[in-house]
Protein backbone atom coordinates (compact mmCIF):
# COMPACT_ATOMS: atom_id res chain seq x y z
CA UNK A 1 0.00 0.00 0.00
CA UNK A 2 1.31 3.48 -0.88
CA UNK A 3 2.43 5.58 2.05
CA UNK A 4 0.35 8.58 3.05
CA UNK A 5 1.96 11.91 2.22
CA UNK A 6 2.68 14.44 4.99
CA UNK A 7 3.83 17.98 4.23
CA UNK A 8 5.74 19.70 7.05
CA UNK A 9 5.93 23.49 6.95
CA UNK A 10 8.47 25.04 9.35
CA UNK A 11 11.08 27.78 8.93
CA UNK A 12 13.51 26.06 11.33
CA UNK A 13 15.68 23.46 9.52
CA UNK A 14 16.30 21.44 12.70
CA UNK A 15 12.54 21.06 13.28
CA UNK A 16 12.05 19.92 9.69
CA UNK A 17 14.85 17.40 10.01
CA UNK A 18 13.62 15.98 13.32
CA UNK A 19 10.01 15.71 12.17
CA UNK A 20 11.17 14.01 9.01
CA UNK A 21 13.17 11.45 10.99
CA UNK A 22 10.15 10.71 13.18
CA UNK A 23 7.73 10.30 10.29
CA UNK A 24 9.58 8.99 7.26
CA UNK A 25 9.50 5.32 8.28
CA UNK A 26 5.70 5.36 8.11
CA UNK A 27 4.92 8.26 5.76
CA UNK A 28 6.23 9.97 2.69
CA UNK A 29 7.41 13.37 3.93
CA UNK A 30 7.61 16.68 2.05
CA UNK A 31 9.59 19.30 4.06
CA UNK A 32 8.82 22.95 3.22
CA UNK A 33 10.47 26.05 4.75
CA UNK A 34 7.76 28.73 4.38
CA UNK A 35 4.07 29.37 3.91
CA UNK A 36 4.67 30.71 0.40
CA UNK A 37 6.54 27.55 -0.54
CA UNK A 38 3.76 25.42 0.96
CA UNK A 39 1.14 27.04 -1.28
CA UNK A 40 3.40 26.53 -4.30
CA UNK A 41 3.77 22.83 -3.45
CA UNK A 42 0.02 22.42 -2.94
CA UNK A 43 -0.54 23.65 -6.48
CA UNK A 44 1.43 20.63 -7.69
CA UNK A 45 1.06 17.92 -5.03
CA UNK A 46 -1.88 16.98 -2.81
CA UNK A 47 -0.62 15.67 0.55
CA UNK A 48 -2.88 13.73 2.86
CA UNK A 49 -2.10 16.02 5.80
CA UNK A 50 -0.20 19.25 6.52
CA UNK A 51 1.84 19.97 9.65
CA UNK A 52 2.01 23.77 9.81
CA UNK A 53 4.16 25.91 12.07
CA UNK A 54 2.39 28.99 13.44
CA UNK A 55 5.40 31.26 14.09
CA UNK A 56 7.01 31.90 10.70
CA UNK A 57 8.30 35.13 9.12
CA UNK A 58 6.57 36.81 6.17
CA UNK A 59 3.55 34.45 5.97
CA UNK A 60 2.73 32.94 9.36
CA UNK A 61 0.68 29.80 9.93
CA UNK A 62 -2.62 31.63 10.26
CA UNK A 63 -2.23 33.38 6.91
CA UNK A 64 -1.07 30.14 5.32
CA UNK A 65 -4.05 28.13 6.53
CA UNK A 66 -6.41 30.84 5.32
CA UNK A 67 -4.94 30.48 1.83
CA UNK A 68 -5.23 26.70 2.06
CA UNK A 69 -8.87 26.79 3.15
CA UNK A 70 -9.82 29.41 0.56
CA UNK A 71 -8.87 27.15 -2.35
CA UNK A 72 -11.44 24.52 -3.27
CA UNK A 73 -8.75 22.25 -4.75
CA UNK A 74 -7.09 21.54 -1.41
CA UNK A 75 -9.35 23.04 1.26
CA UNK A 76 -10.26 19.55 2.55
CA UNK A 77 -6.66 18.62 3.44
CA UNK A 78 -6.44 18.37 7.25
CA UNK A 79 -4.02 20.83 8.85
CA UNK A 80 -2.36 20.31 12.25
CA UNK A 81 -0.68 23.36 13.76
CA UNK A 82 2.80 23.11 15.23
CA UNK A 83 3.50 25.52 18.09
CA UNK A 84 6.03 26.15 20.86
CA UNK A 85 3.50 27.90 23.08
CA UNK A 86 0.45 26.53 24.86
CA UNK A 87 -1.83 29.50 24.30
CA UNK A 88 -5.61 29.21 24.61
CA UNK A 89 -6.28 32.22 22.35
CA UNK A 90 -3.98 30.84 19.63
CA UNK A 91 -5.67 27.45 19.83
CA UNK A 92 -9.16 28.97 19.56
CA UNK A 93 -8.01 31.09 16.63
CA UNK A 94 -6.39 28.07 14.99
CA UNK A 95 -9.51 25.94 15.22
CA UNK A 96 -11.60 28.83 13.89
CA UNK A 97 -9.25 29.05 10.90
CA UNK A 98 -9.79 25.36 10.16
CA UNK A 99 -7.00 23.49 11.99
CA UNK A 100 -7.94 20.01 13.18
CA UNK A 101 -5.38 19.70 16.00
CA UNK A 102 -2.25 21.14 17.65
CA UNK A 103 1.11 19.46 18.31
CA UNK A 104 3.52 21.03 20.77
CA UNK A 105 7.20 21.56 20.04
CA UNK A 106 9.62 20.08 20.86
CA UNK A 107 7.94 17.04 19.34
CA UNK A 108 7.22 13.93 21.38
CA UNK A 109 7.41 11.23 18.67
CA UNK A 110 4.76 8.93 20.13
CA UNK A 111 2.26 11.78 20.61
CA UNK A 112 2.97 13.19 17.15
CA UNK A 113 2.40 9.82 15.48
CA UNK A 114 -0.81 9.12 17.40
CA UNK A 115 -2.31 12.53 16.57
CA UNK A 116 -1.37 12.32 12.91
CA UNK A 117 -2.76 8.79 12.59
CA UNK A 118 -6.01 9.85 14.28
CA UNK A 119 -6.54 12.72 11.84
CA UNK A 120 -5.66 10.61 8.81
CA UNK A 121 -8.09 7.91 9.92
CA UNK A 122 -10.81 10.51 10.49
CA UNK A 123 -10.18 12.07 7.07
CA UNK A 124 -10.38 8.62 5.46
CA UNK A 125 -13.67 7.84 7.22
CA UNK A 126 -15.05 11.24 6.21
CA UNK A 127 -14.07 10.61 2.60
CA UNK A 128 -15.79 7.21 2.63
CA UNK A 129 -18.86 8.77 4.21
CA UNK A 130 -18.98 11.49 1.51
CA UNK A 131 -18.65 8.85 -1.21
CA UNK A 132 -21.51 6.87 0.33
CA UNK A 133 -23.65 10.02 0.56
CA UNK A 134 -22.87 10.77 -3.09
CA UNK A 135 -23.81 7.21 -4.08
CA UNK A 136 -27.08 7.38 -2.14
CA UNK A 137 -27.82 10.81 -3.60
CA UNK A 138 -27.37 9.43 -7.11
CA UNK A 139 -29.67 6.52 -6.27
CA UNK A 140 -32.30 8.85 -4.83
CA UNK A 141 -31.98 11.19 -7.80
CA UNK A 142 -32.50 8.31 -10.21
CA UNK A 143 -35.54 7.15 -8.25
CA UNK A 144 -36.88 10.70 -8.33
CA UNK A 145 -36.40 10.94 -12.08
CA UNK A 146 -38.13 7.59 -12.52
CA UNK A 147 -41.01 8.98 -10.49
CA UNK A 148 -41.03 12.11 -12.68
CA UNK A 149 -41.28 9.94 -15.79
CA UNK A 150 -44.12 7.98 -14.23
CA UNK A 151 -45.95 11.18 -13.30
CA UNK A 152 -45.51 12.54 -16.82
CA UNK A 153 -46.98 9.36 -18.29
CA UNK A 154 -49.86 9.52 -15.82
CA UNK A 155 -50.64 13.07 -16.92
CA UNK A 156 -50.50 12.11 -20.60
CA UNK A 157 -52.70 9.07 -20.00
CA UNK A 158 -55.45 11.36 -18.71
CA UNK A 159 -55.85 12.61 -22.30
CA UNK A 160 -56.14 9.72 -24.77
CA UNK A 161 -54.91 11.97 -27.58
CA UNK A 162 -51.66 13.05 -25.95
CA UNK A 163 -49.90 9.82 -25.02
CA UNK A 164 -46.13 10.40 -24.77
CA UNK A 165 -46.73 14.12 -25.24
CA UNK A 166 -44.69 15.17 -22.22
CA UNK A 167 -41.76 12.98 -23.22
CA UNK A 168 -41.68 14.41 -26.72
CA UNK A 169 -41.94 17.98 -25.49
CA UNK A 170 -39.09 17.28 -23.08
CA UNK A 171 -36.89 15.88 -25.86
CA UNK A 172 -37.59 18.81 -28.17
CA UNK A 173 -36.93 21.22 -25.29
CA UNK A 174 -33.61 19.55 -24.58
CA UNK A 175 -32.61 19.77 -28.26
CA UNK A 176 -33.57 23.45 -28.43
CA UNK A 177 -31.57 24.20 -25.28
CA UNK A 178 -28.58 22.25 -26.58
CA UNK A 179 -28.56 24.03 -29.95
CA UNK A 180 -28.93 27.47 -28.37
CA UNK A 181 -25.46 27.23 -26.81
CA UNK A 182 -26.72 29.07 -23.73
CA UNK A 183 -26.63 26.23 -21.22
CA UNK A 184 -24.28 23.82 -19.50
CA UNK A 185 -25.05 20.12 -19.81
CA UNK A 186 -26.52 19.89 -16.30
CA UNK A 187 -28.77 22.87 -17.08
CA UNK A 188 -29.95 21.18 -20.26
CA UNK A 189 -30.97 18.12 -18.26
CA UNK A 190 -32.85 20.34 -15.79
CA UNK A 191 -34.75 21.83 -18.74
CA UNK A 192 -35.57 18.29 -19.91
CA UNK A 193 -36.95 17.30 -16.49
CA UNK A 194 -38.87 20.56 -16.19
CA UNK A 195 -40.45 20.03 -19.60
CA UNK A 196 -41.50 16.51 -18.61
CA UNK A 197 -43.69 18.02 -15.91
CA UNK A 198 -44.99 21.07 -17.77
CA UNK A 199 -48.55 19.67 -18.00
CA UNK A 200 -48.76 18.13 -14.54
CA UNK A 201 -51.55 20.57 -13.66
CA UNK A 202 -53.88 18.74 -16.05
CA UNK A 203 -54.34 16.22 -13.25
CA UNK A 204 -56.67 18.83 -11.80
CA UNK A 205 -58.73 19.39 -14.98
CA UNK A 206 -62.00 17.53 -15.45
CA UNK A 207 -61.94 14.81 -18.10
CA UNK A 208 -65.03 16.19 -19.84
CA UNK A 209 -63.12 19.40 -20.52
CA UNK A 210 -59.73 17.85 -21.22
CA UNK A 211 -61.11 15.37 -23.76
CA UNK A 212 -63.92 17.46 -25.21
CA UNK A 213 -64.24 16.86 -28.96
CA UNK A 214 -65.64 20.29 -29.70
CA UNK A 215 -64.67 23.88 -29.17
CA UNK A 216 -64.40 24.81 -25.50
CA UNK A 217 -66.81 27.38 -24.15
CA UNK A 218 -65.30 30.52 -22.62
CA UNK A 219 -66.00 29.15 -19.16
CA UNK A 220 -64.42 25.79 -20.00
CA UNK A 221 -61.36 27.47 -21.45
CA UNK A 222 -60.91 29.50 -18.26
CA UNK A 223 -60.93 26.20 -16.35
CA UNK A 224 -58.45 24.68 -18.82
CA UNK A 225 -56.09 27.62 -18.33
CA UNK A 226 -55.84 26.83 -14.60
CA UNK A 227 -53.68 23.78 -15.37
CA UNK A 228 -50.72 26.18 -15.39
CA UNK A 229 -51.26 27.46 -11.87
CA UNK A 230 -52.33 24.06 -10.57
CA UNK A 231 -49.10 22.61 -11.93
CA UNK A 232 -47.05 25.37 -10.31
CA UNK A 233 -48.71 24.70 -6.96
CA UNK A 234 -48.03 20.97 -7.22
CA UNK A 235 -44.35 21.55 -8.03
CA UNK A 236 -43.72 24.50 -5.69
CA UNK A 237 -42.04 22.38 -3.00
CA UNK A 238 -39.88 20.30 -5.38
CA UNK A 239 -36.27 21.28 -4.65
CA UNK A 240 -34.35 18.62 -6.58
CA UNK A 241 -34.99 20.40 -9.91
CA UNK A 242 -34.35 24.14 -9.73
CA UNK A 243 -37.38 26.28 -10.67
CA UNK A 244 -39.27 23.24 -12.00
CA UNK A 245 -42.59 24.99 -11.28
CA UNK A 246 -41.81 27.75 -13.81
CA UNK A 247 -42.14 25.43 -16.78
CA UNK A 248 -45.60 24.38 -15.66
CA UNK A 249 -46.76 27.88 -14.76
CA UNK A 250 -45.48 29.93 -17.67
CA UNK A 251 -45.35 27.69 -20.76
CA UNK A 252 -48.50 29.34 -22.14
CA UNK A 253 -47.22 32.88 -21.80
CA UNK A 254 -46.68 34.65 -25.13
CA UNK A 255 -43.69 36.70 -26.18
CA UNK A 256 -46.01 39.64 -26.95
CA UNK A 257 -47.60 39.51 -23.49
CA UNK A 258 -50.99 38.11 -24.57
CA UNK A 259 -50.58 34.70 -22.95
CA UNK A 260 -51.57 33.34 -19.55
CA UNK A 261 -51.64 33.07 -16.57
CA UNK A 262 -49.89 36.41 -15.90
CA UNK A 263 -49.49 38.06 -19.30
CA UNK A 264 -45.69 38.17 -19.10
CA UNK A 265 -43.79 39.27 -22.19
CA UNK A 266 -40.32 38.96 -23.72
CA UNK A 267 -37.47 38.14 -21.37
CA UNK A 268 -39.76 38.46 -18.35
CA UNK A 269 -41.00 34.98 -19.24
CA UNK A 270 -38.60 32.46 -17.63
CA UNK A 271 -36.27 31.10 -20.27
CA UNK A 272 -37.25 27.48 -19.63
CA UNK A 273 -40.91 28.37 -20.24
CA UNK A 274 -40.00 30.08 -23.53
CA UNK A 275 -38.27 26.91 -24.66
CA UNK A 276 -41.05 24.59 -23.51
CA UNK A 277 -43.65 26.88 -25.08
CA UNK A 278 -42.16 26.42 -28.57
CA UNK A 279 -41.70 22.67 -28.15
CA UNK A 280 -45.22 22.37 -26.73
CA UNK A 281 -46.76 24.24 -29.65
CA UNK A 282 -44.87 22.20 -32.24
CA UNK A 283 -45.94 18.92 -30.70
CA UNK A 284 -49.54 20.13 -30.45
CA UNK A 285 -49.68 21.06 -34.10
CA UNK A 286 -48.18 17.78 -35.27
CA UNK A 287 -50.53 15.61 -33.19
CA UNK A 288 -54.05 14.35 -33.49
CA UNK A 289 -56.22 15.88 -30.81
CA UNK A 290 -59.77 15.34 -29.62
CA UNK A 291 -60.77 18.57 -31.35
CA UNK A 292 -58.76 18.26 -34.63
CA UNK A 293 -56.38 16.17 -36.72
CA UNK A 294 -52.66 16.90 -36.87
CA UNK A 295 -51.63 19.69 -39.21
CA UNK A 296 -49.56 19.30 -42.39
CA UNK A 297 -45.87 20.19 -42.08
CA UNK A 298 -46.14 23.28 -44.27
CA UNK A 299 -48.95 24.62 -42.10
CA UNK A 300 -46.94 23.92 -38.94
CA UNK A 301 -43.95 25.76 -40.39
CA UNK A 302 -46.15 28.69 -41.37
CA UNK A 303 -47.66 28.91 -37.90
CA UNK A 304 -44.22 28.89 -36.27
CA UNK A 305 -43.02 31.65 -38.59
CA UNK A 306 -46.20 33.66 -37.97
CA UNK A 307 -45.72 33.27 -34.21
CA UNK A 308 -42.05 34.30 -34.25
CA UNK A 309 -41.69 37.32 -31.96
CA UNK A 310 -45.40 37.34 -31.08
CA UNK A 311 -46.20 33.97 -29.55
CA UNK A 312 -42.65 32.61 -29.48
CA UNK A 313 -39.19 33.77 -28.48
CA UNK A 314 -37.51 34.43 -31.88
CA UNK A 315 -34.31 32.55 -30.98
CA UNK A 316 -36.03 29.39 -29.84
CA UNK A 317 -38.57 29.55 -32.67
CA UNK A 318 -35.70 29.70 -35.19
CA UNK A 319 -34.07 26.68 -33.56
CA UNK A 320 -37.34 24.74 -33.75
CA UNK A 321 -37.50 25.54 -37.46
CA UNK A 322 -33.91 24.29 -37.81
CA UNK A 323 -34.91 21.05 -36.13
CA UNK A 324 -37.74 20.68 -38.63
CA UNK A 325 -35.29 21.35 -41.50
CA UNK A 326 -32.96 18.66 -40.18
CA UNK A 327 -35.82 16.19 -40.02
CA UNK A 328 -34.92 15.17 -36.47
CA UNK A 329 -37.49 13.07 -34.65
CA UNK A 330 -37.54 11.66 -31.16
CA UNK A 331 -39.95 8.74 -31.40
CA UNK A 332 -40.96 6.73 -28.36
CA UNK A 333 -44.03 4.54 -28.68
CA UNK A 334 -46.11 7.05 -30.63
CA UNK A 335 -45.82 9.84 -33.14
CA UNK A 336 -45.54 13.49 -32.15
CA UNK A 337 -48.17 15.28 -29.96
CA UNK A 338 -48.91 18.49 -27.64
CA UNK A 339 -50.97 21.41 -26.40
CA UNK A 340 -52.26 24.01 -28.90
CA UNK A 341 -55.56 24.43 -30.73
CA UNK A 342 -54.85 26.66 -33.71
CA UNK A 343 -58.55 27.00 -34.50
CA UNK A 344 -59.33 28.63 -31.17
CA UNK A 345 -57.36 28.90 -27.94
CA UNK A 346 -54.37 27.01 -26.64
CA UNK A 347 -55.37 23.94 -24.71
N, C-alpha and C positions, 0 to 999 in steps of 0.2 A: 504494500500500500504506500502511495506517495506521502511524504512527510508534509505536515501542515507548514505554512509559511508565516513566519513572524517577522515583522519589521520593527526594529528598535531605533527610536529617534532620541539622540542625546548628544549634546555638544561637548561632553567630556570623553575623550578617547578611552580612558581607563574603565569608565562605566560601560561603554560599548563592548570593550574586550571581555570584561568579566561576564556581562550578560550573555554574550555570545558563547563563552565557554560553558556556562550553565545550561544553555538551551540547545546547542547544536547537535548533541547526541540524539535528541528526540525530534527536533524541528529543523527546518531549513530557515536560516537566519539572514535577514538583510539589514546590515547596520547603516544608519544614516545620521549625519552630523548636524542637521538643521531642519527647521520646519519647512523652509523653502525647498530643500532637497527632498523632503518627504513627499511634498505635493507633486514634485517632478516625477518621483518614482511611482506614485500612485497612478499617474497618467499612463504608465507603461505596464505595471505589474499590480495584480490584485492580491495582497496578502490576506491571510485568514484572520489576522489580529495585528493591532499596532500597539506597541509599548511606547508611550510618549512622555518625554520629560516636560515638566511644567516650566522650570526656570532655564530659559535659553535666550540668548541675545537676539536682537532684530525681531524675529517672529517667535513669541513664546508659545507654550503648549496650548493656552486658551485660544489664541488666534489661529493656531494650526488646526485644532479640532473644529473650529467654526468653519474653516475652509473645507475640511473633510466632510462635515455633515451638510454642507450647502451644495454638494455635488451629488446628483442622483446616481452617478456611476459607482461611487464607492461609499456612499453615506451609511450603508448597512454594515460596514466593517467594524467590529467591536474595537474600542479604544480603551486601554488601561493607562491611567496616568502614573508616571514615576515621579516621586517627590521626596525631598530630604526633610520636609517639615510636616509634622502632624498638625494641620490647621483646619479647624471646623469650617471656617468661611470658604477656604480654598476647595475643600471637599464638596460643600454644597454647590459652589459655583461650577466645579468640574462635572458633577452629576447633571446640573441644569444644562450644561453645554453638550451633554451626550455621552460622557465617559461611563463605562460600565463597572469600573473598580479602580482602586488605588493600590500601588505597591510602594512600600517605603524603601528608601536607600539609606545605608548600604543594603544590598539585596541579601535576603536569606533564601538560599537556593530552594529548599523544600517548600517554603511558603510561595515563592514565585511560581514554581512549577504547578502547585495545586491550584492557584488562582487562575493561571493561564488555562489549564486543562478544564476548569469549571466553566470558564467563559466560552471556550471553544466548543464544549459539549452543549452548552445552552444555545449557542449560535446554530449548531448543527440541528438540534431539536426544533428550533424556531424555523429553520429553513425547510425541514421536513413537514412541519405543521403548515407552512405557507403553501407548499406544493400540494398538500392534501386539500387545503381550502380551495386552491385553484382548480384541482380536479373535481371537487364536489360542485364548485360554482359552474364549471363547464357542463357537468351532468344536469344540474338544475336548469341551466340555460337551455340545454337541448330539450329537456322535458317541457319547459315553458314554451319553446318554439313549436313543439309537437302539439301542445294544447292550443296555441294560436292557430295552427293549421286546421285543427279539428273545429275550432270555433268558426273559422272562415267558411269551412265546408257546411257547417250547420246553418250559417246565415244564408249561404247560396241555396241550400236545399229548401229553404222556406219559400223560395220563388222557383217554380219548376222550369222557368225559362232562363235562369241565370246560373245553372250549374257550372262550377269551376270559374265563375266570373271573377271572384276575388283573387284567385291564383293568377289568372291572366293579367289582371290589372296590376298586380304586384310585379309580375315579370316585365311588363312594359314599363312600369315606373322605374324599376331597377335599370333597364336598358337606357332609358332617357337620362337618368342621373349619371350613369357611367359615361355616356357620350358627351354630356355637358362639360366634363372636365372640372366641375366645381367641387367634387366631393372625394374624400378619402374612402378606401374600400369599406371600412367599418361603418361609415356614414351611409354608404350605398345600401348596405345590408339593413340598416335601421329604416331606410326609406322603403325597402322591400317589405319588412315586417309591418310597418305602419300602413302600407297600401293593402296588405292582406286583411286588415281590420277596418278598412275605411267604411264599410257598410254594416258594421256590427249593430248599429242602431235600428236596422230593419227588424231585428228581433222584436222590437216594441211596436211594429206596425201591423195592423189587422190584415189577415190574409185576404179578405174580400177587397181591400184597397190595393194591396201589393200585387195581387194576381188578376186585377180587373182587366177584362178584355175590351174595354171601351175607354173613351176619354174620361179622365177624372173630373169630377165636379170641382169647383173652386174650394169647397169645404174639404173634399177628400185630398186635394193637392196640398192644402195647408197642413193636413195631418201627415201626408207623405214627407213633407219638408222637415218634420220634426225628427226624422231618423238621424239627422246630423247632430242635433243637440243631445238626443238620447245616446247616441254613440259616444259623444264626448263625455257624458256623465258616467257611462259604463267604464270608460278607459281612464278616467281622471286620476285614479289611484295606482295605475300601473307605472312602476318606476324603472323596470328593467329596460324598457325602450323609451328613450328620451322623446318627450313631446308627442307620444303616440296618439293622444287624443286630438291633435290638430288636424291630422289627416281625415279623421271621421267628421270633425266639426266643420271644416272649411273647404272640403273638396267640391262643393257646389257654389262657392263664391266665383264671381266673374271678374276678369281683369278690368272691365269698365265700371265695376261697382254695382252692377245690377243683379248680382247673385244673392244667395242666402246662406246662412241665417243672419248675417250682420251687415251685408252690403259692403264688404271690404273691397278695395281696389288696388291694382298694381302690386308694388312690393309690400304693401301692408298685409297681403295674403301670405301666410307662411309658405315658404318655398316648397315644402313637401306637399302641401295641398295644391299648389299650382302644377306640380308634376302629376300627382294622382288625378287631378281634374282632367288633364289632357288624355291620360291613359284610360280613364273611366269613360270619357266621351267616345273615344275611338272604339273601345270594346262594346259600348252600347250600340253604336251605329252598325257594327259588323255582326250583330247578334239578332237572332229571332227573339222577339218579345211577345208578351201576351197581347199587346196592343198594336203590333206591326211586325212585318218580316224584316230581315236584315237588309241593309241598303247596299246597292252596288258600289264597287270600289271608287268609281269616278265621282259618285255623289258624296261618299265619305270624304274624299280628298277635297272636293269643293266646299263642303261644310267646315272642314278644318281651316282651309284658307280664308273663308269668310269670317270665321271666328278668331283669326289671328289678331291679337291686340284688342279685341273686344271681349270675347269669352275666355280666350286663352292667353297665357304668357307667350309672347312672340318667340322667345328662345326655345321653349319646350315644345311649342307647336311645330316649329321648324324641324326639330329633332324627330318628332313623331312622323312628319312627312318624309324625312330621310329613312326612317325605319320602314315605312311603306315602300319607298323606292328600292330599298335593299331586299324587299320580299321576306324579311325575317318573320318567323312565326314561332310561337312558344306553345305548341300543343300539349295538352295533358290527356284527358279522356274525351274532351269535346272540342268543338270549334271555338271561335272567339265569341265573347259576350260581355254587356255592361249596363249603364245607368242613364241613358238620355232618350227622351222622346222628341224627335225633331219636329213632329207635327203639332206638338203643344208645349208642355213644360218638361223640365228635366225630372225624371223619376229616378 
